[in-house]
């Protein structure tokens, strides 16, 4: 390992606060990575234990123009949870409260509480929060708000934004602010700047903005102007803003009753030419989820070698008759195209059908050190009628650039995840992944899609935002950012690009990767392999591995 760098010289002394503040290299190294492709060593790590302490930290940072990087579990893919400023770990904030109000079908949670813990508490009252990202075991609820996370059930239930009724925030000015649907926001510096400097321009540009926004079932790229036009609620702009507009400290959620009956069908497909038609036909049956595993994934795990892909459709209901009718209809849609059909009639059987899907990310993360799975073009969402063309374009790009890749995703929403698998022993692997990234970005835009369905832009896609939306809309995005964060201290380089920053720089692999202590590097790799993002990074820093 190369010598460890000292703490950034530009950083003023961190104020004493209720929580933890550290600048030692081991602590900073432990926060240098999240999920995804990046490694950036922060200048310091802070773990505030109270909202008051966070407010003091933000005020200190604003006075000194110190960048702050909000972070939950660190499981986000596109680099919104790493950066060169002060890392702000929100997983201990206010004790991560969870309050379920079953009579109102509402819950209030802290930003650092996890979806798993909310699910366990809500289930006691027969309720649930519908969004279910694959990271549900460790994803923080603040992180889900940050990216407008979704998951398989977004097909029927929509993404996180739909289920948020109110947000408690700390603004970049260090002020407390609560935003609630249907209520005028309290006057503070951020909301006053927005109303004065941004809202008139947004109103004037409505028609041209809506004409340019992607017509996809879900979208986590840019700020959600299309949804804001519909609701007029600032909540809709803050959800999905990836920590670039304010710190989320608390969330009020809407909950729904847990269904009592489940069923599903899994089909091995002979070919892909009818994929879009199949998805459209199955979507008309109101499934809870409709998932896809491409032949590239099936070959990787050694399953269904003759199939071109797997489609998995799930139904849930409180009425057994409706469930049986829809399951039978799904079989009829799939049978002419299937090499094999498997059916499930309860939750236990469904879990068996879904086992291969749930294993996707851990399997890909367990590759050897010479072949790493990199999430570079990993979250595109295209219109349903463009699904077949996009999957074929991804396959062709892999072949043309001699790159192994794996394709899977939430096909009911047109949301396709792609993991590239470069051989790091080859000299030109980085130019080839850059070529694929550029090529498929153009394909997504040409198909009328969005670059992110549920993971957000992060650092990875920030520079491509203008290609997607055009300069007029990006100017409006920058105005929103300036209204809420006039000094640019909140997650700079995320969602909107930082000057001089390239999307495929600061990778966690390759000769240019930042040096970390050997045991911390091994620990971060083990977290990636096992998807154990709930592991404390400070424990990793303070307990050297052998």
C-alpha positions in Angstrom: 0.0 0.0 0.0 1.2 3.5 -0.8 1.7 5.9 2.1 -1.6 7.1 3.6 -2.4 10.8 2.8 -3.0 13.1 5.7 -6.3 14.9 6.3 -7.1 17.5 3.7 -5.2 20.7 4.6 -8.1 22.9 3.5 -10.5 21.6 6.1 -11.1 23.9 9.1 -11.3 22.2 12.5 -14.6 20.3 12.9 -16.7 21.8 15.6 -17.5 19.8 18.8 -20.9 18.3 18.4 -23.2 15.7 19.9 -21.9 12.8 17.9 -18.6 11.7 16.4 -16.2 13.7 14.3 -13.0 12.1 12.9 -10.3 13.1 10.5 -7.9 10.1 11.0 -7.1 8.3 7.8 -8.5 4.9 8.8 -12.0 6.4 9.5 -11.9 8.3 6.2 -10.8 5.3 4.3 -13.6 3.2 5.7 -16.1 5.7 4.1 -14.3 5.9 0.7 -16.6 3.5 -1.0 -20.3 2.6 -1.2 -21.9 0.2 -3.6 -21.2 1.0 -7.2 -17.9 1.9 -8.9 -16.3 4.8 -6.9 -13.6 5.2 -4.3 -13.1 8.8 -3.0 -11.5 9.3 0.4 -13.4 12.1 2.3 -11.7 14.8 4.2 -13.5 13.9 7.4 -16.3 11.8 8.8 -19.0 13.1 11.1 -21.8 11.0 12.7 -24.2 13.5 14.3 -26.5 11.9 17.0 -29.1 14.6 17.0 -30.8 17.0 14.6 -29.5 19.9 16.6 -26.0 18.7 16.1 -26.6 18.3 12.3 -28.0 21.8 12.2 -24.8 23.1 13.9 -22.7 21.2 11.5 -24.5 22.6 8.4 -24.2 26.2 9.8 -20.4 25.6 10.4 -20.0 24.3 6.8 -22.0 27.1 5.3 -19.9 29.7 7.0 -16.7 28.1 5.7 -18.0 26.7 2.4 -17.1 23.1 3.3 -18.8 20.4 1.2 -21.0 17.9 3.0 -21.9 14.5 1.7 -25.0 12.9 3.2 -24.9 9.2 3.6 -27.1 6.3 4.9 -26.1 2.7 4.5 -23.9 3.4 1.5 -25.7 1.0 -0.7 -26.5 3.5 -3.5 -25.0 2.6 -6.9 -24.2 5.8 -8.8 -21.8 7.6 -6.4 -24.1 9.9 -4.5 -22.8 8.6 -1.2 -19.0 9.3 -1.6 -17.1 12.5 -2.0 -14.1 14.6 -1.1 -15.8 16.8 1.5 -17.1 15.9 5.0 -19.0 12.6 5.1 -22.1 13.0 7.2 -23.3 9.5 8.3 -27.0 9.8 9.3 -27.5 6.3 10.6 -27.5 7.3 14.2 -29.5 10.5 13.9 -32.0 11.0 16.8 -31.9 7.3 17.6 -33.6 6.5 14.2 -37.2 6.6 15.5 -40.1 4.6 14.1 -43.7 5.4 15.0 -46.5 3.5 13.4 -50.0 5.0 13.7 -52.1 2.0 12.5 -55.5 3.8 12.8 -54.2 6.5 10.4 -52.2 4.1 8.2 -49.2 6.4 8.7 -45.7 6.1 10.1 -43.1 8.6 11.1 -39.5 7.6 10.9 -36.0 9.1 11.2 -33.8 9.3 8.1 -31.4 6.7 9.5 -34.1 4.0 10.2 -34.1 1.1 7.8 -36.9 -0.2 5.7 -36.4 -3.6 7.3 -37.1 -2.1 10.8 -40.1 -0.2 9.5 -41.5 -3.3 7.8 -41.2 -5.3 11.0 -43.0 -2.6 13.0 -45.7 -2.0 10.5 -46.4 -5.8 10.0 -47.5 -5.9 13.7 -50.5 -3.8 12.5 -51.0 -5.7 9.3 -49.5 -2.8 7.3 -46.5 -2.2 5.0 -44.7 0.5 3.0 -45.1 -0.7 -0.7 -41.7 0.2 -2.2 -39.3 -2.8 -1.8 -35.9 -2.2 -3.3 -33.6 -5.2 -3.3 -31.5 -3.4 -0.6 -34.5 -3.5 1.8 -32.4 -5.4 4.5 -30.2 -2.4 5.0 -31.5 0.6 3.0 -32.2 3.6 5.2 -35.4 5.4 4.7 -33.6 8.7 4.2 -31.7 7.0 1.4 -34.8 5.8 -0.2 -36.2 9.3 -0.2 -32.9 10.6 -1.6 -33.1 8.5 -4.8 -36.8 7.9 -5.1 -36.1 4.2 -4.7 -38.5 1.7 -6.1 -38.1 -2.1 -6.5 -40.3 -4.8 -8.0 -43.6 -3.6 -6.6 -43.2 -0.2 -8.1 -45.0 -1.7 -11.1 -48.3 -1.7 -9.2 -47.6 0.7 -6.3 -45.2 3.3 -7.6 -41.9 4.6 -6.3 -41.0 6.1 -2.9 -42.3 9.6 -3.8 -45.9 8.5 -4.0 -45.8 7.3 -0.3 -44.2 10.4 1.3 -46.6 12.8 2.9 -44.2 15.0 4.7 -40.4 15.7 5.1 -38.5 17.2 8.0 -35.4 18.9 6.6 -32.3 20.9 7.6 -31.6 23.3 4.8 -28.2 24.5 3.5 -28.7 27.6 5.6 -28.9 25.6 8.8 -32.7 26.1 9.2 -35.3 23.5 10.1 -38.1 23.1 7.6 -41.1 20.8 7.3 -42.7 20.3 3.9 -46.2 18.7 3.9 -48.3 17.8 0.9 -51.2 20.2 0.4 -49.8 22.8 2.8 -47.9 26.0 2.0 -44.3 25.7 3.2 -43.1 27.8 6.1 -41.2 30.8 5.0 -37.5 30.3 5.3 -34.5 31.5 3.3 -34.7 28.5 0.9 -38.4 28.6 0.2 -38.3 32.3 -0.2 -35.5 32.1 -2.7 -37.4 29.4 -4.6 -40.7 31.3 -4.7 -38.9 34.6 -5.8 -36.2 33.4 -8.1 -37.3 30.0 -9.5 -41.0 29.4 -9.4 -41.9 32.1 -12.0 -39.4 30.6 -14.5 -40.7 27.1 -13.9 -44.2 28.2 -14.5 -43.3 30.0 -17.7 -41.4 27.0 -19.1 -44.0 24.4 -18.2 -45.0 23.3 -21.7 -41.5 23.0 -23.0 -40.3 21.2 -19.9 -43.1 18.6 -20.0 -42.5 18.1 -23.8 -38.9 17.1 -23.0 -39.4 14.9 -19.9 -39.2 11.1 -20.6 -42.4 9.2 -21.0 -41.3 6.3 -18.8 -43.1 4.6 -15.9 -40.6 5.8 -13.4 -37.7 8.3 -13.4 -35.0 9.3 -10.9 -32.9 11.5 -13.2 -32.8 15.2 -12.6 -35.3 17.0 -10.3 -38.9 15.9 -10.7 -40.4 19.0 -12.4 -43.1 16.9 -14.1 -44.5 15.7 -10.8 -44.1 19.2 -9.2 -46.2 20.7 -12.0 -49.0 18.2 -11.1 -48.9 18.7 -7.4 -47.3 22.1 -6.7 -45.7 20.4 -3.6 -42.1 21.0 -2.8 -42.0 17.5 -1.3 -42.0 16.2 -4.9 -38.8 18.2 -5.7 -37.0 17.1 -2.5 -37.8 13.4 -3.0 -35.2 12.1 -5.4 -32.8 15.1 -5.0 -30.0 12.9 -3.6 -29.0 15.1 -0.8 -28.3 18.1 -3.0 -31.0 20.4 -1.7 -31.3 19.7 2.0 -30.7 17.0 4.7 -33.7 14.8 5.3 -34.1 14.1 9.0 -37.6 12.7 9.3 -40.3 11.3 7.0 -44.0 10.8 7.3 -45.2 7.8 5.3 -48.5 6.4 4.0 -48.9 2.7 4.6 -51.2 0.1 3.1 -52.7 -3.2 4.3 -50.7 -6.3 3.6 -52.4 -8.5 1.0 -53.5 -12.0 2.2 -53.0 -14.1 -1.0 -50.1 -14.4 -3.4 -49.5 -16.3 -6.7 -47.0 -16.1 -9.5 -45.6 -17.6 -12.7 -42.0 -18.0 -14.0 -41.4 -18.6 -17.7 -38.2 -19.5 -19.5 -38.4 -17.7 -22.9 -37.4 -19.3 -26.2 -36.6 -15.9 -27.8 -36.8 -12.2 -27.1 -38.6 -10.9 -30.2 -42.0 -10.7 -28.4 -40.6 -9.4 -25.1 -42.2 -6.0 -25.2 -45.5 -7.5 -26.2 -45.4 -10.0 -23.4 -44.6 -7.3 -20.8 -47.5 -5.2 -22.1 -49.9 -8.1 -22.0 -48.9 -9.2 -18.5 -48.9 -5.6 -17.3 -52.6 -5.4 -18.2 -53.3 -8.1 -15.6 -52.3 -5.7 -12.8 -49.4 -7.7 -11.4 -47.6 -6.7 -8.3 -44.2 -7.3 -9.9 -42.8 -8.3 -13.3 -39.1 -9.2 -13.3 -36.6 -10.2 -15.9 -33.4 -12.1 -16.0 -31.6 -12.1 -19.4 -29.7 -15.1 -20.9 -26.5 -13.2 -20.0 -27.4 -13.7 -16.3 -28.7 -17.2 -16.7 -25.5 -18.4 -18.3 -23.5 -16.7 -15.6 -25.3 -18.6 -12.8 -25.6 -21.9 -14.8 -29.4 -22.0 -15.0 -31.8 -22.5 -18.0 -28.9 -22.6 -20.6 -31.3 -22.8 -23.6 -33.5 -19.9 -22.6 -33.1 -16.3 -23.9 -34.4 -15.0 -20.6 -36.7 -15.5 -17.6 -39.9 -13.6 -16.9 -41.3 -13.7 -13.4 -44.7 -12.3 -12.7 -46.3 -12.0 -9.2 -49.8 -11.3 -8.2 -51.2 -10.3 -4.8 -54.8 -9.9 -3.6 -57.3 -10.4 -0.9 -59.6 -12.3 -3.2 -58.7 -15.8 -4.2 -60.9 -15.9 -7.3 -59.3 -12.8 -8.8 -55.9 -14.2 -8.1 -56.6 -17.5 -9.8 -58.1 -15.8 -12.9 -55.1 -13.5 -13.3 -52.6 -16.3 -12.8 -54.4 -18.4 -15.4 -54.4 -15.5 -17.8 -50.6 -15.0 -17.3 -50.0 -18.7 -18.1 -52.0 -18.3 -21.3 -49.9 -15.3 -22.3 -46.6 -17.0 -21.6 -47.2 -20.6 -22.7 -46.7 -20.0 -26.5 -43.3 -18.4 -25.8 -42.0 -20.6 -23.0 -39.6 -23.5 -22.8 -40.8 -24.1 -19.2 -43.4 -22.7 -16.9 -43.4 -22.8 -13.1 -46.3 -21.6 -10.9 -46.5 -20.6 -7.3 -49.7 -20.4 -5.3 -48.5 -19.0 -2.0 -45.7 -16.9 -0.4 -43.4 -19.8 0.3 -43.6 -21.1 -3.3 -43.1 -17.5 -4.6 -39.9 -17.2 -2.6 -38.6 -20.3 -4.3 -39.4 -18.9 -7.8 -37.7 -15.6 -6.8 -34.6 -17.0 -5.3 -32.5 -16.6 -8.4 -33.6 -12.9 -8.7 -32.8 -12.0 -5.1 -29.3 -13.6 -5.6 -28.4 -11.4 -8.6 -26.4 -8.6 -6.9 -24.5 -10.8 -4.4 -23.6 -13.3 -7.1 -22.2 -10.5 -9.3 -20.3 -9.0 -6.5 -18.6 -12.3 -5.8 -16.5 -12.4 -8.9 -12.7 -12.8 -8.5 -10.4 -9.8 -8.2 -9.4 -10.0 -11.9 -13.0 -9.6 -13.1 -15.1 -7.1 -11.3 -18.7 -6.3 -11.8 -19.1 -2.6 -12.5 -22.5 -0.8 -12.4 -21.8 1.6 -15.2 -25.0 1.5 -17.4 -27.1 0.1 -14.5 -30.4 1.8 -14.2 -31.9 2.9 -17.5 -35.7 2.9 -17.9 -37.3 2.9 -21.3 -40.9 2.9 -22.6 -42.4 -0.6 -22.6 -42.6 -0.8 -26.4 -38.8 -0.1 -26.5 -37.7 -2.9 -24.1 -36.7 -5.4 -26.8 -34.7 -2.8 -28.7 -32.9 -1.7 -25.6 -32.0 -5.2 -24.4 -30.7 -6.0 -27.9 -28.7 -2.8 -28.0 -27.0 -3.7 -24.7 -26.2 -7.2 -25.9 -24.7 -5.8 -29.1 -22.7 -3.2 -27.3 -21.1 -5.9 -25.1 -20.3 -8.0 -28.2 -18.9 -5.0 -30.2 -16.7 -3.9 -27.3 -15.7 -7.4 -26.2 -17.2 -6.9 -22.7 -19.0 -9.5 -20.7 -22.2 -8.2 -19.1 -25.2 -9.2 -17.2 -28.8 -7.9 -17.8 -31.7 -8.1 -15.3 -34.3 -5.7 -13.9 -37.9 -4.6 -13.3 -39.2 -5.1 -16.8 -42.8 -4.3 -16.0 -41.5 -0.7 -15.6 -39.0 -0.9 -18.4 -36.2 -0.6 -15.9 -33.2 -2.5 -17.0 -30.1 -3.1 -14.8 -26.8 -3.9 -16.5 -23.5 -4.9 -14.9 -20.4 -4.8 -16.9 -17.7 -7.4 -16.1 -14.4 -6.1 -17.4 -11.2 -8.2 -17.2 -8.9 -5.9 -15.3 -5.9 -7.7 -16.7 -6.5 -6.2 -20.1 -4.9 -2.9 -20.8 -7.9 -1.2 -22.5 -10.8 -2.1 -20.2 -11.4 1.5 -19.1 -11.8 2.9 -22.7 -14.1 0.1 -23.5 -16.5 0.7 -20.6 -16.4 4.4 -21.4 -17.4 3.6 -25.0 -20.3 1.4 -23.8 -21.4 4.1 -21.3 -21.5 6.8 -24.0 -23.1 4.5 -26.6 -25.9 3.3 -24.4 -26.6 6.7 -23.0 -27.4 7.8 -26.6 -29.5 4.7 -27.1 -31.6 5.3 -24.0 -32.2 8.9 -25.0 -33.1 8.0 -28.6 -35.6 5.4 -27.3 -37.3 8.1 -25.2 -36.0 6.7 -21.9 -34.4 8.0 -18.8 -30.9 7.3 -17.5 -32.1 6.3 -14.0 -35.3 4.6 -13.1 -34.7 4.2 -9.3 -31.1 4.7 -8.3 -30.6 8.4 -9.0 -27.9 10.2 -11.1 -25.1 10.3 -8.5 -21.8 11.3 -9.9 -22.0 8.7 -12.6 -24.8 10.3 -14.7 -24.5 13.9 -13.7 -22.7 15.0 -16.8 -25.2 13.2 -19.0 -28.2 15.1 -17.6 -27.9 17.8 -20.3 -27.9 15.2 -23.1 -31.2 13.8 -21.6 -33.0 17.0 -20.8 -31.3 19.8 -22.9 -29.8 23.0 -21.7 -33.0 24.9 -20.9 -34.1 22.3 -18.3 -30.6 22.0 -16.9 -30.6 25.7 -16.4 -33.8 25.3 -14.4 -32.3 22.5 -12.4 -29.3 24.7 -11.5 -31.7 27.5 -10.4 -33.5 25.0 -8.1 -30.1 24.0 -6.7 -29.1 27.6 -6.2 -32.3 28.4 -4.4 -31.9 25.6 -1.9 -28.1 25.5 -1.7 -26.7 28.9 -2.8 -23.2 28.1 -1.7 -23.1 24.7 -3.3 -22.1 22.8 -0.2 -24.6 19.9 -0.4 -23.3 16.9 -2.3 -21.5 18.9 -5.0 -21.0 16.9 -8.2 -24.1 14.8 -7.6 -27.0 15.2 -10.0 -25.4 18.3 -11.5 -21.7 17.9 -12.6 -18.8 19.5 -10.8 -16.4 21.3 -13.1 -13.7 19.1 -14.4 -15.1 15.9 -12.9 -15.4 12.9 -15.2 -18.0 10.2 -14.7 -15.6 7.3 -14.9 -12.7 8.7 -12.8 -12.0 7.8 -9.1 -12.9 4.2 -9.7 -12.5 1.6 -6.9 -10.6 -0.7 -9.2 -7.6 -0.3 -11.5 -4.2 1.2 -11.2 -5.6 4.7 -10.4 -7.7 3.6 -7.4 -7.0 5.6 -4.2 -4.8 3.7 -1.7 -6.4 2.4 1.4 -5.1 0.3 4.3 -5.0 -3.3 3.2 -7.4 -4.6 5.9 -10.0 -1.8 5.2 -9.8 -2.5 1.5 -10.5 -6.2 2.2 -13.3 -5.3 4.6 -15.0 -3.0 2.1 -14.7 -5.8 -0.6 -16.3 -8.2 1.8 -19.2 -5.8 2.4 -19.7 -5.6 -1.4 -19.5 -9.4 -1.8 -22.0 -10.2 0.9 -24.2 -7.1 0.6 -23.8 -6.4 4.3 -24.1 -2.6 4.1 -25.4 -2.4 7.6 -21.9 -3.0 8.9 -20.5 0.0 10.8 -17.7 1.6 8.8 -16.2 3.0 12.0 -16.0 -0.5 13.5 -14.2 -1.5 10.4 -11.8 1.4 10.9 -11.2 0.6 14.6 -10.9 -3.2 14.5 -8.1 -4.0 12.1 -8.6 -7.3 10.2 -5.8 -9.8 10.3 
